[in-house]
């Protein structure tokens, strides 16, 4: 069964090159009308150019429909204008791929507060602003698909990327709450951790790996996650042709009787508390509290209100 994006309006931020460009081209090939957003700066976010315009020309040459937008995702009013313009031209906005990003890698010891702030601003605030600018429209339409671009750095950490990792895991937290708030309006929100040979990774990957991790291989995951039948709340990893899921999980809570709730009691139980077994991924923050209380019930036989379980 082929997956179509006909009659859908999509915004892809940072789509002037790299992964975003591939998403925009394929969305347009499959019938979407695409807003190609890109400030067109360098890898560290300085400067600007007409990168977005070039991608629009490519889409149009291939018979697709697109408009360019050179706004920075860090400017909320410009994100609102981008959405308003798309609505005026095409009547709605159905898909948002938050992809724009910058790098300012340094060890934490050498990282200046401005480098931290800037990277968090582009990735985390930029994605929050673009999502917020689309949110009301998506609610009104009872249709929305939002993809956050996370990273293995956010999920698992990476040397020299404290600013980037903080922003990227922040995006997963944003996705997890938006998918809850959007559920009743048919707004689905997912996170993608790509691995791709782009200008962002050109001096980080060995030459062979750079070729192997062709960004086109990330496109199937990204487009599925913003398609009509997309799941919600997924965290997906994609690169080179390999695809996986990731979860934020917890083990079973260990219930300590009152007399053992001391620092020493916690230390004595640490092996059990930190055991990587019986893991499950709560679907909301409230489920974590529920799971803690279940542990109490298991030990004491009483529920939260003191009633027998
Ligand atoms: P890229 O540097 O080719 O693409 C990022 C694009 O975002 C650039 O075209 C840039 O001009 C644009 N951009 C930067 N600041 C902007 C702003 N304020 N407003 C609008 N556009 C802005 O790099 P790549 O690899 O394609 O990255 C795409 C996304 O994937 C980024 O969020 C990146 O962090 C993420 N990612 C990439 C990985 C990889 O292996 N290439 C790994 C993990 C995550």
Boltz pocket constraint, residues with backbone or C-beta under 6 A from the ligand:
constraints:
  - pocket:
      binder: B
      contacts: [[A, 13], [A, 14], [A, 15], [A, 16], [A, 17], [A, 18], [A, 19], [A, 20], [A, 37], [A, 38], [A, 39], [A, 40], [A, 41], [A, 42], [A, 43], [A, 45], [A, 51], [A, 71], [A, 72], [A, 73], [A, 74], [A, 98], [A, 99], [A, 100], [A, 101], [A, 102], [A, 122], [A, 126], [A, 149], [A, 150], [A, 151], [A, 152], [A, 192], [A, 193], [A, 194], [A, 195], [A, 196], [A, 197], [A, 198], [A, 199], [A, 200], [A, 201]]
      max_distance: 6.0
